[in-house]
Amino acid sequence: MSHRLSANIRVATVFEPGGKVRPVWFEWNRQRHLIKETTYVWKGMKGDAKLIHFAVTDEANLFELTYNTADQTWTLAGVEAQ
């Protein structure tokens, strides 16, 4: 079952050399989800803000996380539950 969302979330992130961003875990609904794999990354724009989208899995579900580089916020944009 797939759901589109727009929930602000807290994300632990590693900023690697070369400007690469890698989410490690995130909290949603008072539950911590450890990211086991990033399956796809793409970029987009919202007005003047650059967005980086991540398709990630915790081995049970697939999530779409979005990082807004302008205001440095994270959003949970979608969930596909097993």
C-alpha positions as CSV (number, residue, x, y, z in Angstrom):
1,M,0.0,0.0,0.0
2,S,1.4,3.4,-1.0
3,H,0.7,6.7,0.7
4,R,1.8,10.3,-0.3
5,L,2.6,12.5,2.7
6,S,4.1,15.8,3.6
7,A,5.4,15.3,7.1
8,N,8.3,17.2,8.6
9,I,10.7,14.7,10.2
10,R,14.0,14.5,12.0
11,V,16.8,12.9,10.1
12,A,20.4,11.9,11.2
13,T,22.5,12.8,8.2
14,V,26.2,12.3,7.1
15,F,27.6,15.1,4.9
16,E,30.4,13.5,3.0
17,P,33.2,15.0,1.0
18,G,32.1,16.5,-2.3
19,G,28.8,17.7,-0.9
20,K,27.2,14.2,-0.9
21,V,24.3,13.9,1.6
22,R,23.5,10.5,3.1
23,P,20.6,10.0,5.5
24,V,21.3,7.4,8.2
25,W,18.0,7.2,10.2
26,F,14.8,9.2,10.6
27,E,12.0,9.5,13.2
28,W,8.4,9.4,12.2
29,N,5.4,8.8,14.4
30,R,7.7,8.6,17.4
31,Q,9.5,5.6,15.8
32,R,13.1,5.5,14.6
33,H,13.7,3.9,11.2
34,L,17.2,2.8,10.4
35,I,18.0,3.3,6.8
36,K,19.5,0.0,5.4
37,E,19.7,1.1,1.8
38,T,19.3,4.2,-0.4
39,T,17.8,2.8,-3.6
40,Y,17.6,6.0,-5.7
41,V,18.5,9.7,-5.5
42,W,17.2,12.5,-7.7
43,K,17.1,16.3,-7.6
44,G,14.4,18.8,-8.2
45,M,13.5,22.4,-7.5
46,K,10.7,24.1,-5.6
47,G,10.9,27.8,-6.4
48,D,14.5,28.8,-5.8
49,A,15.1,25.9,-3.4
50,K,17.0,22.9,-4.5
51,L,15.5,19.6,-3.3
52,I,17.3,16.3,-3.0
53,H,14.9,13.2,-3.0
54,F,16.0,9.9,-1.5
55,A,14.2,6.6,-1.9
56,V,15.3,4.6,1.1
57,T,14.4,1.3,2.8
58,D,14.5,0.0,6.3
59,E,14.2,-3.6,4.8
60,A,10.4,-3.6,5.5
61,N,9.1,-0.5,3.8
62,L,10.1,2.0,1.1
63,F,10.2,5.7,2.0
64,E,10.7,8.9,0.0
65,L,12.6,11.5,2.0
66,T,13.2,15.0,0.7
67,Y,15.9,17.4,1.8
68,N,15.4,21.1,1.1
69,T,18.8,22.7,0.8
70,A,17.5,26.2,1.2
71,D,16.0,25.9,4.7
72,Q,17.8,22.6,5.6
73,T,14.6,20.7,6.4
74,W,13.6,17.1,5.8
75,T,10.1,15.9,4.7
76,L,8.7,12.4,4.5
77,A,7.0,12.6,1.1
78,G,5.8,9.0,0.7
79,V,5.6,5.5,2.2
80,E,5.1,2.2,0.5
81,A,4.4,-0.4,3.2
82,Q,4.9,-4.1,2.7
